[in-house]
Amino acid sequence: MKSLITASRPKVGLILTLLSISISGCSKRPTEASNAVENVEGASALTLYSWDEYFSLDLLKEFEAKFGVSVNYQKYENTDEVFQNLKSDGAAYDVIVLDDASMKRAKALRLLRPLDHGKVPNVKNIDPGFRAGATYDKEFRYSVPYMWGTTLIAYRKDVVNDISKSWKVLFSPQFQGRVSLLDERMECFAAALRVLGYDMNSNVPSELDAATEMLIDLVGEGKAKLGSDNEMKRHLIDGESHIAMMYSGDAALIAEDSEDIGFFIPEEGATRWTDSFAISRDSRSVDLAHEFINFMADARIAAESSNELWYATPNLAALNHPALNAELKADTTIYPEDVVVQKCTFLEEVDDYRVRSLNKGWDRVKSEVSGSSVSDEIGSNVVDAGDGDGE
């Protein structure tokens, strides 16, 4: 995920691509490591399901060596894919990484296994402030925060002059054909709703309809293209796009790698998210999954993960650990000032009506791109987004 920014941050993007096979099971499993911790469950492998390039390979190898197992790192491009796979074969996955709204949905759909905090003592390292933000899981009964950040706008400074620091630039005729949007329905609806002057989490029918029409006009007319987080970076770096919706850590990395790229949190505010660990309800390696989450929540490990990804850590012990990169900790684009954070909003599906409305609207938007419906892929996964105990 990361490219060479400073001497203290090694280039790993290409390495992650080339070596992912070894982490996913083609390399020899370090079962003979003399310092391996006893694996009481007897599991020989852990399947990790997350965004692409979201882990340090060195840390995954350290976990493999410590527990004498292999880590099978499976990647997804969007969260709808996650729900489809968890419902069809939840036993194929052990540890899952999801954003806030997706975690709430997975919990409501009973796709997650409650955590045994006795097996995750490092949960104590998580900043208590993240309990308040985790309205879906205040007691961390199902999830443990991993990274957090914002979704913002990145742009080509060499071709875009005097840019308005607003979500409106994504919809401006000035940039049509040169805009890239994350292929995430909640992020796209949030941007459209803010441009229209509405709450990002609105569930008002007329407001959601207006946002849908706005997105259809943008995507259906070819004024903007949808893509994954990696495609957002590539589109901007290659000059294919001049404006892109992007996650904060990704934007900071490519901006430091190229003086031609800038980014900002729009004046209307932005979405704020927390990606967290959870265990699949049907996991076959439950004890090992707990060990992995506890390992990742260790202060040093969390600090080194943050250094590698250039994302903010919710781990308070890591923030005070000497392993955390001082430049990262001082970066106000990664750790925004309070006045900026107060303008950022956690995305919520609010109620069943909003879920259905977003699905219906996004189905129309995606149909404009592909010429076919996507409701069959996502509709059945979000029948009930209300609170649930996940059991």
PyMOL commands that set and color helices and strands:
alter all, ss='L'
color gray80, all
select helices_A, chain A and resi 13-26+57-67+79-92+100-108+117-119+121-125+129-133+167-171+173-175+185-195+205-220+229-238+248-257+286-296+299-309+316-319+326-330+338-341+352-370+375-382
alter helices_A, ss='H'
color red, helices_A
select strands_A, chain A and resi 45-51+70-76+95-98+112-113+144-156+179-182+224-227+243-247+261-264+271-280+345-346
alter strands_A, ss='S'
color yellow, strands_A
deselect
rebuild
show_as cartoon
